[in-house]
Amino acid sequence: MSKVPIAVAYGDGIGPEIMSACLHILTEAGAQIEPHVIEIGEKIYLQGHTAGITSEAIDVIHKTRVFYKAPITTPQGGGFKSLNVTTRKLFNLFANVRPCVSYHPFIETKYPGLDVVIVRENEEDLYAGIEHQQTPEVYQVLKLITRPGTERIIRYAFEYARAYNRKKVTCMTKDNIMKLTDGLFHKVFDEIGAEYPEIEKEHWIIDIGTAKLADTPEQFDVVVTLNLYGDILSDMVAQIAGSVGLAGSANIGPKIAMFEAIHGSAPRRAGQNLANPSGLLHAGIMMLVHIGQPEVAERVHNAWLRTIEEGHHTYDIFREGISREKVGTKEFAQAVVRNLGKQPEQLRAVRYTQEGGPAKVIAIPPYERNKRPQKDLIGVDVFVEWTPGHPKDLAERIQAVLPPSLKLTMISNRGTAVWPNTVEETFLVDHWRTRLLTREGTPIRHEDVIAALQGYQRAGLDFIKTEHLYRFDGVEGFSKGQGE
Ligand code: NAD
């Protein structure tokens, strides 16, 4: 077999030690890989590259299409962009896959039966990073959820479950509150889930779902969720499994994939041969499956399980009475190498090659755009900055200047409707949404919106943004105000 070129970054802090240990294990196990070392992280940031990566390094990743990455240190202070967010977006790494397993009784955990894979959407949601300060008192961030992005991650979760013989996929959203954005995620989960009749499906609201997951993780299998929820859930589950030093993650895109440990560069432990290389090793195992070397992945994983059973433990998982010896990074790697070819005796051995292993490479079909829906403009939300006063005064000023096609139907403050019905107790800030809707029920035109804004200007109202109100195939594409 010819060697598969991979981009490798040794990273910062404990990165170089754990990467050396992992590459040693993978190579000894027979991995056919050809590392192309790139520099990323602290040094590159401090040279003035605000994303922590150079264009040369990006070229190497583009060529190899596989990136094995050790953790990096993001320098303190402003102006530095997250390397992880940059690489995810740059290489279209839409799926973040993080298997979390507990290794009872060899690694201390309150959850002996935990075996959960979190599949997190990696590019959308609040991480689009579109933020504005709109008034002296109010800041906003845009949460963007797209149908193509949602279809892709949900399908990935079901395909993953099928490939790895997982029985259930749980979707978590907050669609009781965010009916359009999280609602789309839930709806697409139901639509696509119907194509996988052999897999059990369930949906939890994220708050109670998280509580259930923290309480009885053994009842969960694959969990698919939006970016922010997934970010929080995946760290939580990794931690309760035993240690953040154990879990690896795969960031998968249509062409390129990145594999890394979930933990950071642990600078205080750097250079002392202390760190646990297991998280990065698990990422390496996922990488081997991804590049079509599942038999090597299996050898490494089973040797690792055997090493954990034998009690050769780094400081983070070492427990008197459970562990046999406290080892350093290098000694841990040597123990894994000694165990290559052996199976665990008590922990369940993994199979990546036979039945029960990945049936195939997970391929997601390209997005197919449906027939474009009929889109009708039926109104506009005009946001204004206005020193808190009585909503009826604001309403009167607006009503005096509106074009005949539009009527004022609602004013809200922080999302709560405060006009036409006003509750004196509602707390008010300087940021008001004024909802204008078509008077006749028929679609309006951009000219009507512009005429309305000219009216606001004449009335001396400081409009700060607009959101158009559409109907798509007759269905309203906007939420009502709370209490409207
Ligand atoms: P961290 O994950 O580096 O450390 C958290 C705790 O876990 C520390 O007590 C550390 O000693 C321990 N720990 C982490 N990995 C370990 C391992 N392999 N073996 C043993 N113990 C381990 O998180 P932090 O301290 O918040 O961040 C340190 C730096 O890492 C920061 O600069 C941060 O920006 C960066 N970071 C990078 C990544 C990444 O590159 N993917 C992810 C998270 C944090």
Residues whose N, C-alpha, C, O or C-beta is under 5 A from the ligand:
A	BS01	NAD	A70 P71 I72 T73 T74 G245 A261 I262 H263 G264 S265 A266 P267 R269 A275 N276 P277 D316
